[in-house]
Amino acid sequence: MSLITSKSWLDPVLPESLPPSIIDLADALPRKTQFLAGRLPPETAARLGRLLQITNTYYSNLIEGQYTEPADMQKAQTAPVKDRKRLKSLAVEQMAVQALFERTLRQRGPFTWGDMFAPEFVSAAHNRLFRGASDAERTLSDGSIMQPGILRSVTGQNVIVGNHDAPHASVVEAMLRHLQSGFGRQTDPRRQLISSLAYHHRLAWVHPFTDGNGRVARLITHLQLVHLGLEPTLWSLSRGLARRHQDYYSALTMADRAREGDLDGRGQLSQRRYFEFIEFMLQVCHDQVDYMIAAVDPSRLRERVIRAFRYNERLLQQGIRPESAPAIIALITQGSLPRNEIKTFTGLTPRPAIDELSRLVKVGLVESRTPKSRIVTPGLPAWFAQDVFPDLHRRFQ
């Protein structure tokens, strides 16, 4: 077996000439994401962002063949420190890491575009994802133990992934630096977006770690979309990839193929298949943004909240009145309300309205910093979100 040992195998990192279909999709996505963000008040957007941290991790985990109950993940988001260890799982860890890196990107700037492709950034993501896993959880099929954050350039391990012989361990870091140089120098916003989605394949192809590369690739792509201001905290790429997981795997595999004749680019790998992968990823992005735009449409949102208040068993068991739905609709669409105003929306007289608000806080539909906070904000517990955002969390076969 002769493994690839030259970083130039990946040239051209991003061809100068790109198909119009890819350019058009990349051009349209920012406008769509801005429209989505514009439909939500800041408090609701922030709450939806926390919910979609669960969604992103839930589906990335599911792609790897592992299921974690969304409600358990939400419990881990708010659990006291003393209880968090008991709730730890790879999915919970991934959710926490995504939140950490999102905060870092917001607070510790400026990260350059090139920094988002740095081997150190990729290694840091892998290390944070897996450093809490036990030796048993990190033991591979050959009996070796995966070392979090350590590139194969260091471990010297060569791997075969399906039919793909990953590049020789000795060239992994050089390849990542080469990709950083090629993708990181892009300055046009459209080409930066295209670079992010192209890198998703190239990172998986290099296979820089002995295991965990898929999770890392999806996390890095998400963080690059955050850096580009494409509001991926309000929609979930991993949800789209999981719902089309066979197409996703197929597109990744096809992009591994060698060049198919003289009309298929000038590199070692197929340019046509590379472009097909990038276009597939762009289509998934559009699909998921479209899903969330439809989900937060005011009239549809209103209908679903009203339906949930009539039929959701948890709400009925807690004695919450169907007539209180307008209070939650107002809270979601406005982002925050004075405590006295939300009581008015319940349609009840003062004493019963206080009791109803307490029930809404207890089930998590209303969030109040203190028991007597003057302003309250919307809560979106996973069990309720499933009614409001159809098929937000669904297992696939």
Phi, psi and chi 1 to 4 in degrees:
 res  aa     phi    psi   chi1   chi2   chi3   chi4
   1 MET       -  121.7  179.8  174.9   65.2      -
   2 SER  -106.6  109.3  178.0      -      -      -
   3 LEU   -88.1  153.6  -63.5  178.6      -      -
   4 ILE   -68.5  131.4  -63.7  161.6      -      -
   5 THR  -125.4    7.4   57.4      -      -      -
   6 SER  -115.1  128.9  170.3      -      -      -
   7 LYS   -65.2  -25.3   66.9  178.5 -176.1 -178.4
   8 SER   -71.8   -6.9   62.0      -      -      -
   9 TRP   -56.2  -27.0 -166.1  -90.4      -      -
  10 LEU   -89.6    0.6  -68.4  171.3      -      -
  11 ASP   -76.3  146.4  -71.9  -22.4      -      -
  12 PRO   -74.6  135.9   28.0  -32.6      -      -
  13 VAL   -58.3  -46.6  171.8      -      -      -
  14 LEU  -142.0  109.8 -172.8   67.3      -      -
  15 PRO   -54.9  146.3  -24.9   34.8      -      -
  16 GLU   -64.1  -40.4  -76.7  -57.6  -45.1      -
  17 SER   -95.5  123.0  179.3      -      -      -
  18 LEU  -118.7  147.9  -62.6  167.4      -      -
  19 PRO   -60.6  142.5  -20.2   31.0      -      -
  20 PRO   -55.9  -34.2  -23.7   32.3      -      -
  21 SER   -62.1  -38.0   56.1      -      -      -
  22 ILE   -70.5  -44.6  -73.3  178.4      -      -
  23 ILE   -59.4  -44.3  -65.6  -68.6      -      -
  24 ASP   -63.1  -44.5  -70.0  -14.2      -      -
  25 LEU   -64.8  -41.6  -74.3  167.6      -      -
  26 ALA   -67.6  -33.5      -      -      -      -
  27 ASP   -69.8  -36.7 -154.2   28.4      -      -
  28 ALA   -82.0  -25.1      -      -      -      -
  29 LEU   -62.5  -46.2 -169.9   64.0      -      -
  30 PRO   -58.3  -38.2  -24.5   34.8      -      -
  31 ARG   -62.2  -40.4  -67.6 -165.0  -63.7  -87.9
  32 LYS   -66.6  -43.9 -106.9 -171.6 -155.4  178.2
  33 THR   -68.1  -33.6   60.6      -      -      -
  34 GLN   -67.7  -37.9  -73.7  161.1   15.4      -
  35 PHE   -62.7  -44.4  177.2   73.5      -      -
  36 LEU   -59.3  -49.9  170.0   60.4      -      -
  37 ALA   -60.9  -34.2      -      -      -      -
  38 GLY   -70.9  -14.5      -      -      -      -
  39 ARG   -85.4   -7.8  -56.6 -150.2   84.2  171.0
  40 LEU  -122.0  134.0  -62.8  165.9      -      -
  41 PRO   -68.1  156.7   22.9  -30.1      -      -
  42 PRO   -55.7  -41.0  -23.5   31.1      -      -
  43 GLU   -66.3  -40.7  -61.0   89.6  -14.3      -
  44 THR   -69.3  -39.5  -57.8      -      -      -
  45 ALA   -61.2  -42.0      -      -      -      -
  46 ALA   -64.5  -40.9      -      -      -      -
  47 ARG   -69.1  -38.7 -166.9   63.1 -165.6   81.8
  48 LEU   -65.5  -36.4 -175.6   57.1      -      -
  49 GLY   -60.2  -40.1      -      -      -      -
  50 ARG   -66.7  -39.0  -66.8 -147.9  -56.8  -82.3
  51 LEU   -63.9  -41.4  175.6   67.6      -      -
  52 LEU   -76.0  -14.9  -74.3  172.2      -      -
  53 GLN   -62.4  -38.9  -75.1  171.0   -2.0      -
  54 ILE   -65.0  -47.8  -65.2  168.7      -      -
  55 THR   -58.2  -48.5  -53.8      -      -      -
  56 ASN   -58.8  -47.5 -127.5   19.1      -      -
  57 THR   -70.2  -41.1  -58.3      -      -      -
  58 TYR   -53.4  -47.1  169.8   81.7      -      -
  59 TYR   -78.9  -35.4  -79.1  109.1      -      -
  60 SER   -61.9  -39.3 -172.2      -      -      -
  61 ASN   -65.1  -42.0 -155.5   39.0      -      -
  62 LEU   -65.6  -36.3 -148.9   53.3      -      -
  63 ILE   -59.3  -32.8  -71.1  168.5      -      -
  64 GLU   -84.2    6.1  -59.1  -60.6  -34.2      -
  65 GLY    83.8   18.3      -      -      -      -
  66 GLN  -122.4  135.4  -64.0  167.2    7.8      -
  67 TYR  -110.8  132.7  175.1   79.7      -      -
  68 THR  -130.6  131.4  -53.8      -      -      -
  69 GLU   -64.3  124.1 -178.1   62.1   44.8      -
  70 PRO   -53.8  -38.4  -28.0   35.8      -      -
  71 ALA   -63.2  -35.3      -      -      -      -
  72 ASP   -67.3  -38.4  -68.9  -19.0      -      -
  73 MET   -65.6  -38.6  -66.0  163.3   67.3      -
  74 GLN   -67.0  -36.3 -168.1  158.3   51.6      -
  75 LYS   -60.5  -40.1 -161.6 -178.5  -61.4  178.3
  76 ALA   -67.4  -29.2      -      -      -      -
  77 GLN   -60.9  -35.4  -85.4 -175.4  -35.1      -
  78 THR  -115.1    4.3   55.4      -      -      -
  79 ALA   -66.9  145.4      -      -      -      -
  80 PRO   -59.2  153.2  -18.3   28.6      -      -
  81 VAL   -53.2  -40.8  174.2      -      -      -
  82 LYS   -63.2  -24.1   63.1 -177.3  175.8   61.9
  83 ASP   -95.6  -10.6  -66.4  -22.3      -      -
  84 ARG   -67.4  -34.8  -77.4 -178.4 -166.9  164.3
  85 LYS   -60.9  -39.6 -132.2  168.1 -169.9  174.9
  86 ARG   -64.7  -28.5 -176.4  173.0   52.9   79.5
  87 LEU   -93.0   -0.6  -66.5  165.2      -      -
  88 LYS   -63.5  137.5  -78.6  -67.5 -177.8 -165.0
  89 SER  -155.7  170.0   70.3      -      -      -
  90 LEU   -60.7  -37.5 -163.3   51.3      -      -
  91 ALA   -66.4  -43.8      -      -      -      -
  92 VAL   -63.4  -40.2  168.1      -      -      -
  93 GLU   -63.7  -43.0 -169.1   65.0   28.4      -
  94 GLN   -62.9  -39.5 -177.4  169.2  -20.9      -
  95 MET   -62.7  -43.1 -178.3  176.1   62.4      -
  96 ALA   -66.1  -38.3      -      -      -      -
  97 VAL   -66.5  -42.3  171.4      -      -      -
  98 GLN   -59.1  -45.8  178.4 -177.5  -43.5      -
  99 ALA   -61.4  -42.1      -      -      -      -
 100 LEU   -61.6  -48.1  170.1   69.4      -      -
 101 PHE   -67.7  -36.3  -85.3   84.3      -      -
 102 GLU   -60.6  -44.1  -74.7  173.7    2.7      -
 103 ARG   -62.6  -41.8  -78.0 -163.3  -54.0  -84.9
 104 THR   -60.9  -43.7  -57.7      -      -      -
 105 LEU   -64.6  -35.0  -72.3  177.0      -      -
 106 ARG   -74.2  -34.9  -76.0 -164.3  -61.3  -93.3
 107 GLN  -101.8  -28.3  -63.4  166.9    3.1      -
 108 ARG  -114.5   60.0  -71.2  166.1   67.3 -168.4
 109 GLY   -89.3 -178.7      -      -      -      -
 110 PRO   -91.4  127.0   30.7  -30.2      -      -
 111 PHE   -78.3  133.2  -80.9   77.0      -      -
 112 THR   -81.7  164.8   68.2      -      -      -
 113 TRP   -61.1  -39.6 -178.7 -123.5      -      -
 114 GLY   -62.1  -33.5      -      -      -      -
 115 ASP   -60.1  -28.8  -68.8  -22.5      -      -
 116 MET   -71.7   -7.4  -57.9  -57.4  -63.6      -
 117 PHE  -115.7    4.0  -61.7   88.0      -      -
 118 ALA   -64.9  137.6      -      -      -      -
 119 PRO   -54.1  -33.9  -25.8   33.5      -      -
 120 GLU   -64.5  -36.4  -65.7   82.1    1.6      -
 121 PHE   -67.5  -44.1 -175.0   60.3      -      -
 122 VAL   -63.5  -43.7  176.1      -      -      -
 123 SER   -65.0  -39.4  -71.1      -      -      -
 124 ALA   -62.8  -40.5      -      -      -      -
 125 ALA   -63.4  -45.7      -      -      -      -
 126 HIS   -63.5  -42.4 -170.8  -89.2      -      -
 127 ASN   -61.9  -45.9 -179.7   46.7      -      -
 128 ARG   -66.9  -33.5  -65.4  -59.9  -62.7 -129.4
 129 LEU   -67.2  -39.0  -79.3  173.2      -      -
 130 PHE  -115.0   -2.8  -65.2  101.7      -      -
 131 ARG   -68.2  -22.6   68.8 -178.6 -174.6  178.2
 132 GLY   -88.2   -5.4      -      -      -      -
 133 ALA   -75.7  148.7      -      -      -      -
 134 SER   -74.6  164.9   66.5      -      -      -
 135 ASP   -58.0  -38.2  -76.5   -1.8      -      -
 136 ALA   -63.0  -41.4      -      -      -      -
 137 GLU   -69.3  -23.8  -71.8  171.9  -44.6      -
 138 ARG  -101.4    5.9  -68.9 -172.6  -77.1  110.4
 139 THR   -79.3  127.7  -61.4      -      -      -
 140 LEU   -91.4  172.9  -52.8  178.8      -      -
 141 SER   -62.9  -25.4   56.5      -      -      -
 142 ASP   -88.9    5.2   64.6   -1.2      -      -
 143 GLY    91.6  -11.9      -      -      -      -
 144 SER   -76.5  160.9   64.2      -      -      -
 145 ILE  -110.3  124.6  -62.4  176.6      -      -
 146 MET   -64.7  135.5  177.5 -173.3   70.2      -
 147 GLN  -102.7  114.6  -60.6  177.0   49.0      -
 148 PRO   -56.8  129.5  -24.7   34.5      -      -
 149 GLY    78.4    0.0      -      -      -      -
 150 ILE   -98.3  118.0  -53.5  -60.7      -      -
 151 LEU   -65.9  155.8  -63.0  174.3      -      -
 152 ARG   -64.4  -21.1  -70.3 -165.1  -64.1  113.3
 153 SER   -58.5  -30.6  -62.9      -      -      -
 154 VAL   -87.7  -45.1  176.3      -      -      -
 155 THR   -76.1  -23.1   64.6      -      -      -
 156 GLY    74.4   15.0      -      -      -      -
 157 GLN   -90.1  131.3  -71.0  170.2  -76.8      -
 158 ASN   -99.7  145.2  -67.9  -42.1      -      -
 159 VAL  -135.9  152.7  -66.9      -      -      -
 160 ILE  -117.9  127.7  -62.0  174.1      -      -
 161 VAL  -115.5  103.6 -168.2      -      -      -
 162 GLY    61.4 -120.8      -      -      -      -
 163 ASN   -95.5    6.2  -64.9  -39.6      -      -
 164 HIS  -100.2  117.5  171.5   51.3      -      -
 165 ASP   -84.0  105.9  -65.8  -20.7      -      -
 166 ALA   -63.0  152.6      -      -      -      -
 167 PRO   -53.9  155.6  -22.1   30.8      -      -
 168 HIS   -56.7  141.9 -164.8  -83.3      -      -
 169 ALA   -53.2  -36.4      -      -      -      -
 170 SER   -64.2  -20.8   63.4      -      -      -
 171 VAL  -103.9   -1.6   80.0      -      -      -
 172 VAL   -57.7  -52.2  164.7      -      -      -
 173 GLU   -64.9  -39.4 -175.9  172.1   -6.6      -
 174 ALA   -62.6  -39.0      -      -      -      -
 175 MET   -65.2  -42.6  -81.3 -170.1  162.0      -
 176 LEU   -64.0  -39.1  -67.8 -178.7      -      -
 177 ARG   -64.8  -38.8  -63.0  -92.5  177.1 -138.2
 178 HIS   -65.1  -42.4 -169.2   54.9      -      -
 179 LEU   -65.1  -40.5  -69.4  172.8      -      -
 180 GLN   -59.4  -42.7 -179.2 -172.7   12.4      -
 181 SER   -64.2  -43.3  174.7      -      -      -
 182 GLY   -73.0  -49.0      -      -      -      -
 183 PHE   -77.7  -36.5  -69.4  130.1      -      -
 184 GLY   -70.7  -17.7      -      -      -      -
 185 ARG   -87.6   -4.5   66.9 -179.9  173.6   79.9
 186 GLN   -66.8  135.2  -55.5  -63.1  -34.9      -
 187 THR  -117.6  -22.4   55.0      -      -      -
 188 ASP   -73.9  129.0  175.6   72.6      -      -
 189 PRO   -55.3  -37.3  -24.8   33.4      -      -
 190 ARG   -65.4  -44.5  -72.7  173.4  -55.9 -173.8
 191 ARG   -70.1  -27.9  -71.9 -176.7   70.5   87.7
 192 GLN   -66.9  -44.5  -73.3  179.9  -26.6      -
 193 LEU   -60.7  -46.8  169.3   56.1      -      -
 194 ILE   -61.1  -39.5  -68.1  162.8      -      -
 195 SER   -60.4  -42.5  -67.5      -      -      -
 196 SER   -59.6  -45.2  173.1      -      -      -
 197 LEU   -74.8  -34.4  -57.1  177.9      -      -
 198 ALA   -65.9  -39.5      -      -      -      -
 199 TYR   -62.0  -31.4 -175.7   65.8      -      -
 200 HIS   -54.1  -45.0 -169.8   94.1      -      -
 201 HIS   -71.7  -47.5  171.1  -94.8      -      -
 202 ARG   -62.3  -36.5  -68.3  -44.4 -162.4 -137.7
 203 LEU   -65.7  -43.6 -174.4   61.6      -      -
 204 ALA   -63.6  -37.2      -      -      -      -
 205 TRP   -66.3  -43.1 -174.6   87.1      -      -
 206 VAL   -65.7  -33.3  172.8      -      -      -
 207 HIS    53.8   64.2 -151.7   79.9      -      -
 208 PRO   -67.7  -19.3   20.2  -30.3      -      -
 209 PHE  -118.9  159.9  -51.9  100.6      -      -
 210 THR   -68.2  -24.6   50.9      -      -      -
 211 ASP  -158.2  164.2 -164.6   25.4      -      -
 212 GLY    84.8   12.4      -      -      -      -
 213 ASN   -69.6  -34.8  -65.9  -81.7      -      -
 214 GLY   -64.6  -47.1      -      -      -      -
 215 ARG   -59.3  -44.1  -69.0  179.1 -168.2  -86.2
 216 VAL   -63.5  -44.3  168.8      -      -      -
 217 ALA   -60.5  -43.4      -      -      -      -
 218 ARG   -68.4  -37.4  -72.3 -174.5  -69.9  -83.3
 219 LEU   -66.7  -45.1  176.0   59.9      -      -
 220 ILE   -62.1  -43.5  -67.0  -68.3      -      -
 221 THR   -60.7  -44.1  -58.3      -      -      -
 222 HIS   -57.9  -45.7  171.0   81.7      -      -
 223 LEU   -67.9  -34.0  -64.9  171.4      -      -
 224 GLN   -66.7  -36.9  -70.9  171.7  -14.7      -
 225 LEU   -66.4  -35.8  -65.0  172.8      -      -
 226 VAL   -60.2  -47.8  169.8      -      -      -
 227 HIS   -58.8  -35.4 -173.7  -80.4      -      -
 228 LEU   -79.6   -3.1  -69.3  173.3      -      -
 229 GLY    73.7   27.4      -      -      -      -
 230 LEU   -93.3   19.3  -66.5  173.5      -      -
 231 GLU    52.1   41.8  -50.0  -70.6   -7.4      -
 232 PRO   -71.2   -3.5   29.4  -35.9      -      -
 233 THR   -76.3  -10.4   53.5      -      -      -
 234 LEU  -105.5   -0.1  -59.3  179.8      -      -
 235 TRP  -152.2  163.5   54.1  -80.9      -      -
 236 SER  -126.7  110.4  170.7      -      -      -
 237 LEU   -61.6  -41.4  175.5   60.5      -      -
 238 SER   -62.1  -33.0  -75.2      -      -      -
 239 ARG   -61.4  -45.5  178.8 -179.3 -176.9  -89.4
 240 GLY   -64.7  -39.9      -      -      -      -
 241 LEU   -67.8  -39.2  -63.7  177.0      -      -
 242 ALA   -68.6  -39.6      -      -      -      -
 243 ARG   -69.9  -18.1  -68.4  169.8   72.6   84.7
 244 ARG  -123.3   43.5  -64.3 -175.2   61.2 -174.9
 245 HIS   -63.4  -31.6   68.7  -69.3      -      -
 246 GLN   -68.6  -42.0  -64.8  -64.3  -10.6      -
 247 ASP   -64.6  -38.0  -66.7  -23.7      -      -
 248 TYR   -61.6  -50.9  172.8   44.7      -      -
 249 TYR   -62.7  -39.9  -75.4  147.7      -      -
 250 SER   -64.8  -44.0  174.6      -      -      -
 251 ALA   -64.2  -40.0      -      -      -      -
 252 LEU   -61.5  -46.3  -81.5  166.9      -      -
 253 THR   -65.5  -43.3  -59.5      -      -      -
 254 MET   -64.0  -35.2  -66.2  -58.8  -78.3      -
 255 ALA   -72.0  -10.4      -      -      -      -
 256 ASP   -77.8  -12.7  -70.3  -12.2      -      -
 257 ARG   -71.3  151.6  -65.2  178.8   70.6  156.8
 258 ALA   -70.0  161.6      -      -      -      -
 259 ARG   -55.0  137.6 -175.4  167.7   52.8  139.6
 260 GLU  -107.7   68.1  -59.9  168.8  -17.0      -
 261 GLY    98.7  174.8      -      -      -      -
 262 ASP   -69.0  -20.0  -66.8  -19.8      -      -
 263 LEU   -93.4    8.9  -59.6  178.5      -      -
 264 ASP  -109.8   53.0 -167.9   18.1      -      -
 265 GLY    81.0 -171.4      -      -      -      -
 266 ARG  -124.0    6.8   56.2 -174.8  178.4   82.9
 267 GLY   -95.7 -172.0      -      -      -      -
 268 GLN   -78.3  -31.9  -60.4  -70.5  -22.5      -
 269 LEU   -98.5  156.4  -63.7  175.3      -      -
 270 SER   -65.4  121.1  169.7      -      -      -
 271 GLN   -71.9  -37.8  178.3  175.5  -78.8      -
 272 ARG   -62.3  -44.3 -178.9  162.9   68.8   92.3
 273 ARG   -69.7  -33.7  -57.0  -61.7 -175.1 -178.3
 274 TYR   -61.7  -47.2 -169.2   29.4      -      -
 275 PHE   -64.4  -38.2  -73.2  160.8      -      -
 276 GLU   -61.5  -39.6  -74.8  173.8   -1.4      -
 277 PHE   -65.0  -46.8  174.7   79.5      -      -
 278 ILE   -60.5  -43.3  -65.2  167.2      -      -
 279 GLU   -65.3  -39.9 -171.4  156.4  -13.5      -
 280 PHE   -57.8  -47.0  166.2   76.4      -      -
 281 MET   -62.9  -41.4  -66.8  -70.6  -78.6      -
 282 LEU   -63.2  -41.0  -79.7  164.3      -      -
 283 GLN   -63.0  -39.3  -72.9  167.6  -10.1      -
 284 VAL   -64.4  -42.1  171.0      -      -      -
 285 CYS   -57.6  -49.7  -70.5      -      -      -
 286 HIS   -60.3  -42.6  -83.6  -88.4      -      -
 287 ASP   -59.6  -43.2  178.0   61.1      -      -
 288 GLN   -74.0  -35.1  -69.3  -52.2  -60.7      -
 289 VAL   -66.1  -42.0  176.1      -      -      -
 290 ASP   -59.9  -41.0  -72.3  -18.7      -      -
 291 TYR   -59.3  -46.2  163.5   77.8      -      -
 292 MET   -73.3  -33.9  -73.2  -51.8  -61.0      -
 293 ILE   -60.8  -44.1  -73.1  172.8      -      -
 294 ALA   -66.0  -39.5      -      -      -      -
 295 ALA   -65.9  -33.2      -      -      -      -
 296 VAL   -97.3    6.8  -58.7      -      -      -
 297 ASP   -56.8  126.1  174.6   77.4      -      -
 298 PRO   -53.1  -43.4  -27.2   35.0      -      -
 299 SER   -68.5  -40.6   61.0      -      -      -
 300 ARG   -68.4  -40.3  -65.2 -171.9 -169.9 -175.9
 301 LEU   -60.2  -44.0 -163.5   61.1      -      -
 302 ARG   -60.1  -47.0  179.4 -178.3  177.0   80.3
 303 GLU   -59.4  -42.6  -73.0  171.9   12.8      -
 304 ARG   -72.4  -36.6  -71.0  175.5 -175.3  142.0
 305 VAL   -65.9  -44.2  171.5      -      -      -
 306 ILE   -59.7  -43.5  -70.9  170.4      -      -
 307 ARG   -63.3  -42.5 -169.1 -178.3  -49.9  126.4
 308 ALA   -61.6  -41.1      -      -      -      -
 309 PHE   -67.9  -22.4  -92.1   70.0      -      -
 310 ARG   -84.4  -34.1  -75.7  179.2 -176.1  154.2
 311 TYR  -121.9  -13.5  -57.5  113.3      -      -
 312 ASN   -68.9  124.5 -173.7  -77.4      -      -
 313 GLU   -63.2  -38.7  -74.6 -174.3   16.9      -
 314 ARG   -64.1  -40.8 -168.2  176.0  -54.8 -150.3
 315 LEU   -66.0  -41.4  -66.3  176.4      -      -
 316 LEU   -66.6  -40.4  -63.2  175.0      -      -
 317 GLN   -63.8  -32.2  -74.1  167.5    0.7      -
 318 GLN   -83.1   -0.1  -67.9  -63.8  -38.2      -
 319 GLY    75.7   21.7      -      -      -      -
 320 ILE   -80.3  130.8  -69.9  170.4      -      -
 321 ARG   -76.5  137.2  -57.2  163.3   64.2 -107.1
 322 PRO   -56.5  -29.0  -25.1   33.7      -      -
 323 GLU   -69.9   -8.6  -67.6   82.6    1.1      -
 324 SER   -86.0   -3.6  -66.1      -      -      -
 325 ALA   -53.2  -42.8      -      -      -      -
 326 PRO   -57.7  -28.6  -27.0   36.2      -      -
 327 ALA   -64.2  -42.5      -      -      -      -
 328 ILE   -74.1  -37.4  -61.1  -55.2      -      -
 329 ILE   -59.8  -45.8  -65.5  165.4      -      -
 330 ALA   -62.8  -40.2      -      -      -      -
 331 LEU   -67.1  -43.1 -164.7   55.1      -      -
 332 ILE   -66.6  -42.8  -68.2  171.6      -      -
 333 THR   -77.7  -24.3   53.9      -      -      -
 334 GLN  -101.3  -21.3  -65.5 -175.3   42.5      -
 335 GLY    93.1  -36.1      -      -      -      -
 336 SER  -159.4  154.3   64.8      -      -      -
 337 LEU  -145.5  148.5  -76.7  171.4      -      -
 338 PRO   -61.3  143.6  -21.8   32.6      -      -
 339 ARG   -52.8  -43.0 -178.8  177.7  -69.9  -92.9
 340 ASN   -65.6  -32.6  -74.0  -25.5      -      -
 341 GLU   -71.0  -40.0 -161.7  168.4  -40.3      -
 342 ILE   -67.6  -30.0 -163.6  166.4      -      -
 343 LYS   -63.0  -38.7  -70.7  179.5 -160.0  169.6
 344 THR   -61.4  -39.4  -55.8      -      -      -
 345 PHE   -64.6  -20.9  -85.6  105.5      -      -
 346 THR   -73.1  -18.0   65.6      -      -      -
 347 GLY    76.9   14.3      -      -      -      -
 348 LEU  -105.8  161.0  -65.2  167.4      -      -
 349 THR   -72.3  163.5   54.7      -      -      -
 350 PRO   -49.9  -51.2  -30.8   36.1      -      -
 351 ARG   -66.1  -51.3 -177.9   67.3 -111.7  179.3
 352 PRO   -60.7  -32.7  -22.8   32.4      -      -
 353 ALA   -64.9  -37.9      -      -      -      -
 354 ILE   -62.5  -43.6  -69.1  170.7      -      -
 355 ASP   -65.3  -40.1  -66.2  -20.6      -      -
 356 GLU   -65.9  -41.7 -176.2   75.7  -11.6      -
 357 LEU   -62.9  -39.0  179.5   54.6      -      -
 358 SER   -60.0  -41.0  -64.7      -      -      -
 359 ARG   -65.8  -39.7  -73.1 -171.3  -74.3  -91.1
 360 LEU   -65.7  -36.6  -68.3  169.4      -      -
 361 VAL   -68.1  -42.8  170.2      -      -      -
 362 LYS   -59.3  -40.0 -178.2 -179.0  176.8 -177.2
 363 VAL   -84.9   -5.8  -62.5      -      -      -
 364 GLY    94.0    6.4      -      -      -      -
 365 LEU   -79.5  -21.8  -66.9 -172.7      -      -
 366 VAL  -125.0  135.9  174.6      -      -      -
 367 GLU  -113.5  133.7  -66.5 -173.8  -10.5      -
 368 SER  -134.5  122.7  178.1      -      -      -
 369 ARG   -57.5  -40.4  -78.7  176.0  177.5 -101.7
 370 THR  -131.8  164.8   69.8      -      -      -
 371 PRO   -58.4  -19.6  -26.3   35.1      -      -
 372 LYS  -123.2   21.9  -66.3 -173.4  176.9  179.5
 373 SER   -54.3  135.1  -69.4      -      -      -
 374 ARG   -68.6  -31.5 -166.8  174.9   66.2   82.4
 375 ILE  -112.9  136.4  -60.6  -65.6      -      -
 376 VAL  -118.9  155.9  -65.5      -      -      -
 377 THR  -129.1  165.2   54.8      -      -      -
 378 PRO   -75.6  145.2   25.3  -31.6      -      -
 379 GLY  -109.4  149.9      -      -      -      -
 380 LEU  -131.9   72.5  -74.0  173.3      -      -
 381 PRO   -60.5  147.7   16.9  -25.7      -      -
 382 ALA   -57.1  -38.2      -      -      -      -
 383 TRP   -66.7  -31.9   56.0  -93.6      -      -
 384 PHE   -82.0  -38.0 -178.8   72.0      -      -
 385 ALA   -59.2  -31.4      -      -      -      -
 386 GLN   -64.0  -29.5 -171.4   62.3   21.7      -
 387 ASP   -78.4  -36.6  -76.6  -12.1      -      -
 388 VAL   -81.6  -36.4  178.6      -      -      -
 389 PHE  -114.9   92.7  -54.1  118.5      -      -
 390 PRO   -55.4  134.3  -20.3   30.5      -      -
 391 ASP    61.2   26.4  -97.1   -5.1      -      -
 392 LEU   -60.4  -44.8 -176.9   64.8      -      -
 393 HIS  -122.1  110.7  -58.0  131.2      -      -
 394 ARG  -140.5  138.4 -179.1  173.9   68.0   85.0
 395 ARG   -81.1  140.9  -66.7 -179.2   75.9  163.3
 396 PHE  -109.8  163.4   54.2   76.1      -      -
 397 GLN   -83.6      -  -61.4  -59.6  -40.7      -
